[in-house]
Amino acid sequence: MLRDIRLRDLELLDRIARLRSISAAADEMGVTSSTAGRWLAHLEACLGVRLVERTTRTLALTQRGRELRLRAADVVAAMNAAVHAMHTQLPRGTVRVSVPPLAVGTCSSS
C-alpha cells in the first residue's frame, strides 16, 4: 500500500500541520474540504496509523504525523524543486522553419 501514497497527500499533511486546519489546507491547495479529508484518510489507510488528532475545537498531528511530516519534507521539497527546474529550464528562443515556396502556396488559406 505504500506505493499508493501520493505527493499531494504529503503536501496536505504539511499544510494541515502548518495551518492547523483541514479546510484551510484544502483552500490553499484549491480543493474542497471533503476532498482533503478523503486524501488524509487515504494516507492514514496506506500507512495504517492515525496522523491527525481531531476534536471539535482543535486539530494537531499525532506523534506519527509529526514524524512523517519531518521525514516527508525533504521528499516534497525535492519533487517541487525538480518540477520547478523542468519548467524553468525549457528551451527558449526563435524556431526557424525552412519551407519550399511551392509548399507555402498549397497550405495558404487565401
Buried (B, 14 or more C-beta within 10 A) or exposed (E): EEEEBEEBBBBBBBBBBEBEBBBBBBBBBEBEBEBBBEBBEBBBEBBEBEBBEEEEEEBEBBEBBBEBBEEBEEEBEEEEEEEEEEEEEEEEEEEEEEEEEEEEEEEEEE
